[in-house]
Amino acid sequence: MLALFLIIVSALVLTAWLLSIDMFINAGKAKGYSMANSGKLWFIGIIATPLVVGLYVAALPDNRKIVFEQGSSQSSRSTSDDDALPEV
């Protein structure tokens, strides 16, 4: 009975492990990266931990075109004296 319980728990943990790796890779895709060679991330996630993949994806800068368009329109406007930092 205990062996069956351990097998079920192990299967659930492995499933959660793999689903979390998949979610982190999808988050990288949502940031605008192709993740064409996501096999490396799968390898790291399986051997190390999905948290390593999550930290890697969280550290990636946002690469979506929408963000760059918004940033360029905001940087093109002129800054006023209210936007400037006070002198120290």
PyMOL CGO cylinders between C-alpha atoms (Angstrom):
from pymol import cmd
from pymol.cgo import CYLINDER

trace = [
    CYLINDER, 0.00, 0.00, 0.00, 2.83, 2.37, 0.86, 0.3, 1, 1, 1, 1, 1, 1,
    CYLINDER, 2.83, 2.37, 0.86, 4.59, 1.58, -2.42, 0.3, 1, 1, 1, 1, 1, 1,
    CYLINDER, 4.59, 1.58, -2.42, 1.47, 2.50, -4.40, 0.3, 1, 1, 1, 1, 1, 1,
    CYLINDER, 1.47, 2.50, -4.40, 1.18, 5.77, -2.47, 0.3, 1, 1, 1, 1, 1, 1,
    CYLINDER, 1.18, 5.77, -2.47, 4.82, 6.63, -3.22, 0.3, 1, 1, 1, 1, 1, 1,
    CYLINDER, 4.82, 6.63, -3.22, 4.36, 5.86, -6.90, 0.3, 1, 1, 1, 1, 1, 1,
    CYLINDER, 4.36, 5.86, -6.90, 1.29, 8.10, -7.11, 0.3, 1, 1, 1, 1, 1, 1,
    CYLINDER, 1.29, 8.10, -7.11, 3.00, 10.95, -5.26, 0.3, 1, 1, 1, 1, 1, 1,
    CYLINDER, 3.00, 10.95, -5.26, 6.10, 10.60, -7.44, 0.3, 1, 1, 1, 1, 1, 1,
    CYLINDER, 6.10, 10.60, -7.44, 3.98, 10.72, -10.59, 0.3, 1, 1, 1, 1, 1, 1,
    CYLINDER, 3.98, 10.72, -10.59, 2.20, 13.85, -9.36, 0.3, 1, 1, 1, 1, 1, 1,
    CYLINDER, 2.20, 13.85, -9.36, 5.47, 15.58, -8.48, 0.3, 1, 1, 1, 1, 1, 1,
    CYLINDER, 5.47, 15.58, -8.48, 6.98, 14.70, -11.87, 0.3, 1, 1, 1, 1, 1, 1,
    CYLINDER, 6.98, 14.70, -11.87, 3.88, 16.00, -13.64, 0.3, 1, 1, 1, 1, 1, 1,
    CYLINDER, 3.88, 16.00, -13.64, 3.99, 19.27, -11.70, 0.3, 1, 1, 1, 1, 1, 1,
    CYLINDER, 3.99, 19.27, -11.70, 7.73, 19.54, -12.41, 0.3, 1, 1, 1, 1, 1, 1,
    CYLINDER, 7.73, 19.54, -12.41, 7.23, 19.17, -16.17, 0.3, 1, 1, 1, 1, 1, 1,
    CYLINDER, 7.23, 19.17, -16.17, 4.19, 21.45, -16.29, 0.3, 1, 1, 1, 1, 1, 1,
    CYLINDER, 4.19, 21.45, -16.29, 6.05, 24.20, -14.47, 0.3, 1, 1, 1, 1, 1, 1,
    CYLINDER, 6.05, 24.20, -14.47, 8.94, 23.97, -16.97, 0.3, 1, 1, 1, 1, 1, 1,
    CYLINDER, 8.94, 23.97, -16.97, 6.43, 24.25, -19.80, 0.3, 1, 1, 1, 1, 1, 1,
    CYLINDER, 6.43, 24.25, -19.80, 4.79, 27.28, -18.17, 0.3, 1, 1, 1, 1, 1, 1,
    CYLINDER, 4.79, 27.28, -18.17, 8.14, 29.05, -17.79, 0.3, 1, 1, 1, 1, 1, 1,
    CYLINDER, 8.14, 29.05, -17.79, 9.02, 28.38, -21.44, 0.3, 1, 1, 1, 1, 1, 1,
    CYLINDER, 9.02, 28.38, -21.44, 5.63, 29.76, -22.48, 0.3, 1, 1, 1, 1, 1, 1,
    CYLINDER, 5.63, 29.76, -22.48, 6.33, 32.84, -20.37, 0.3, 1, 1, 1, 1, 1, 1,
    CYLINDER, 6.33, 32.84, -20.37, 9.54, 33.33, -22.35, 0.3, 1, 1, 1, 1, 1, 1,
    CYLINDER, 9.54, 33.33, -22.35, 7.54, 33.08, -25.56, 0.3, 1, 1, 1, 1, 1, 1,
    CYLINDER, 7.54, 33.08, -25.56, 5.09, 35.66, -24.20, 0.3, 1, 1, 1, 1, 1, 1,
    CYLINDER, 5.09, 35.66, -24.20, 8.03, 38.00, -23.61, 0.3, 1, 1, 1, 1, 1, 1,
    CYLINDER, 8.03, 38.00, -23.61, 8.73, 37.86, -27.33, 0.3, 1, 1, 1, 1, 1, 1,
    CYLINDER, 8.73, 37.86, -27.33, 11.45, 35.22, -27.61, 0.3, 1, 1, 1, 1, 1, 1,
    CYLINDER, 11.45, 35.22, -27.61, 11.17, 32.37, -30.08, 0.3, 1, 1, 1, 1, 1, 1,
    CYLINDER, 11.17, 32.37, -30.08, 12.50, 29.68, -27.73, 0.3, 1, 1, 1, 1, 1, 1,
    CYLINDER, 12.50, 29.68, -27.73, 13.40, 27.62, -30.80, 0.3, 1, 1, 1, 1, 1, 1,
    CYLINDER, 13.40, 27.62, -30.80, 16.05, 25.74, -28.87, 0.3, 1, 1, 1, 1, 1, 1,
    CYLINDER, 16.05, 25.74, -28.87, 14.01, 25.24, -25.73, 0.3, 1, 1, 1, 1, 1, 1,
    CYLINDER, 14.01, 25.24, -25.73, 15.59, 21.81, -25.36, 0.3, 1, 1, 1, 1, 1, 1,
    CYLINDER, 15.59, 21.81, -25.36, 18.35, 23.42, -23.35, 0.3, 1, 1, 1, 1, 1, 1,
    CYLINDER, 18.35, 23.42, -23.35, 15.80, 24.89, -20.96, 0.3, 1, 1, 1, 1, 1, 1,
    CYLINDER, 15.80, 24.89, -20.96, 14.04, 21.53, -20.69, 0.3, 1, 1, 1, 1, 1, 1,
    CYLINDER, 14.04, 21.53, -20.69, 17.38, 19.87, -19.90, 0.3, 1, 1, 1, 1, 1, 1,
    CYLINDER, 17.38, 19.87, -19.90, 18.23, 22.46, -17.24, 0.3, 1, 1, 1, 1, 1, 1,
    CYLINDER, 18.23, 22.46, -17.24, 14.74, 22.26, -15.77, 0.3, 1, 1, 1, 1, 1, 1,
    CYLINDER, 14.74, 22.26, -15.77, 14.75, 18.48, -15.54, 0.3, 1, 1, 1, 1, 1, 1,
    CYLINDER, 14.75, 18.48, -15.54, 18.32, 18.11, -14.24, 0.3, 1, 1, 1, 1, 1, 1,
    CYLINDER, 18.32, 18.11, -14.24, 18.41, 21.14, -11.93, 0.3, 1, 1, 1, 1, 1, 1,
    CYLINDER, 18.41, 21.14, -11.93, 14.97, 22.48, -11.05, 0.3, 1, 1, 1, 1, 1, 1,
    CYLINDER, 14.97, 22.48, -11.05, 12.18, 24.41, -12.79, 0.3, 1, 1, 1, 1, 1, 1,
    CYLINDER, 12.18, 24.41, -12.79, 13.02, 27.38, -10.58, 0.3, 1, 1, 1, 1, 1, 1,
    CYLINDER, 13.02, 27.38, -10.58, 16.29, 27.82, -12.49, 0.3, 1, 1, 1, 1, 1, 1,
    CYLINDER, 16.29, 27.82, -12.49, 14.32, 28.07, -15.73, 0.3, 1, 1, 1, 1, 1, 1,
    CYLINDER, 14.32, 28.07, -15.73, 11.94, 30.51, -14.05, 0.3, 1, 1, 1, 1, 1, 1,
    CYLINDER, 11.94, 30.51, -14.05, 14.81, 32.73, -12.91, 0.3, 1, 1, 1, 1, 1, 1,
    CYLINDER, 14.81, 32.73, -12.91, 16.32, 32.64, -16.39, 0.3, 1, 1, 1, 1, 1, 1,
    CYLINDER, 16.32, 32.64, -16.39, 13.04, 33.64, -18.04, 0.3, 1, 1, 1, 1, 1, 1,
    CYLINDER, 13.04, 33.64, -18.04, 12.35, 36.32, -15.43, 0.3, 1, 1, 1, 1, 1, 1,
    CYLINDER, 12.35, 36.32, -15.43, 15.76, 37.85, -16.12, 0.3, 1, 1, 1, 1, 1, 1,
    CYLINDER, 15.76, 37.85, -16.12, 15.08, 38.14, -19.86, 0.3, 1, 1, 1, 1, 1, 1,
    CYLINDER, 15.08, 38.14, -19.86, 14.18, 41.66, -20.95, 0.3, 1, 1, 1, 1, 1, 1,
    CYLINDER, 14.18, 41.66, -20.95, 10.84, 42.17, -22.65, 0.3, 1, 1, 1, 1, 1, 1,
    CYLINDER, 10.84, 42.17, -22.65, 11.37, 41.75, -26.38, 0.3, 1, 1, 1, 1, 1, 1,
    CYLINDER, 11.37, 41.75, -26.38, 7.87, 42.44, -27.69, 0.3, 1, 1, 1, 1, 1, 1,
    CYLINDER, 7.87, 42.44, -27.69, 7.48, 44.98, -30.47, 0.3, 1, 1, 1, 1, 1, 1,
    CYLINDER, 7.48, 44.98, -30.47, 4.62, 46.74, -28.68, 0.3, 1, 1, 1, 1, 1, 1,
    CYLINDER, 4.62, 46.74, -28.68, 6.86, 47.69, -25.76, 0.3, 1, 1, 1, 1, 1, 1,
    CYLINDER, 6.86, 47.69, -25.76, 9.50, 49.17, -28.04, 0.3, 1, 1, 1, 1, 1, 1,
    CYLINDER, 9.50, 49.17, -28.04, 6.91, 51.22, -29.92, 0.3, 1, 1, 1, 1, 1, 1,
    CYLINDER, 6.91, 51.22, -29.92, 5.53, 52.62, -26.69, 0.3, 1, 1, 1, 1, 1, 1,
    CYLINDER, 5.53, 52.62, -26.69, 8.99, 53.35, -25.37, 0.3, 1, 1, 1, 1, 1, 1,
    CYLINDER, 8.99, 53.35, -25.37, 10.06, 55.19, -28.50, 0.3, 1, 1, 1, 1, 1, 1,
    CYLINDER, 10.06, 55.19, -28.50, 6.93, 57.36, -28.49, 0.3, 1, 1, 1, 1, 1, 1,
    CYLINDER, 6.93, 57.36, -28.49, 7.47, 58.27, -24.85, 0.3, 1, 1, 1, 1, 1, 1,
    CYLINDER, 7.47, 58.27, -24.85, 11.14, 59.08, -25.32, 0.3, 1, 1, 1, 1, 1, 1,
    CYLINDER, 11.14, 59.08, -25.32, 10.43, 61.28, -28.33, 0.3, 1, 1, 1, 1, 1, 1,
    CYLINDER, 10.43, 61.28, -28.33, 8.33, 63.74, -26.36, 0.3, 1, 1, 1, 1, 1, 1,
    CYLINDER, 8.33, 63.74, -26.36, 10.11, 66.71, -24.87, 0.3, 1, 1, 1, 1, 1, 1,
    CYLINDER, 10.11, 66.71, -24.87, 10.82, 66.68, -21.18, 0.3, 1, 1, 1, 1, 1, 1,
    CYLINDER, 10.82, 66.68, -21.18, 9.70, 69.57, -19.04, 0.3, 1, 1, 1, 1, 1, 1,
    CYLINDER, 9.70, 69.57, -19.04, 11.38, 71.04, -15.99, 0.3, 1, 1, 1, 1, 1, 1,
    CYLINDER, 11.38, 71.04, -15.99, 8.95, 69.09, -13.81, 0.3, 1, 1, 1, 1, 1, 1,
    CYLINDER, 8.95, 69.09, -13.81, 10.41, 65.81, -15.13, 0.3, 1, 1, 1, 1, 1, 1,
    CYLINDER, 10.41, 65.81, -15.13, 13.99, 66.77, -14.31, 0.3, 1, 1, 1, 1, 1, 1,
    CYLINDER, 13.99, 66.77, -14.31, 15.64, 65.59, -11.12, 0.3, 1, 1, 1, 1, 1, 1,
    CYLINDER, 15.64, 65.59, -11.12, 16.48, 68.22, -8.52, 0.3, 1, 1, 1, 1, 1, 1,
    CYLINDER, 16.48, 68.22, -8.52, 20.12, 69.18, -8.07, 0.3, 1, 1, 1, 1, 1, 1,
    CYLINDER, 20.12, 69.18, -8.07, 21.88, 67.70, -5.08, 0.3, 1, 1, 1, 1, 1, 1,
]
cmd.load_cgo(trace, "trace")
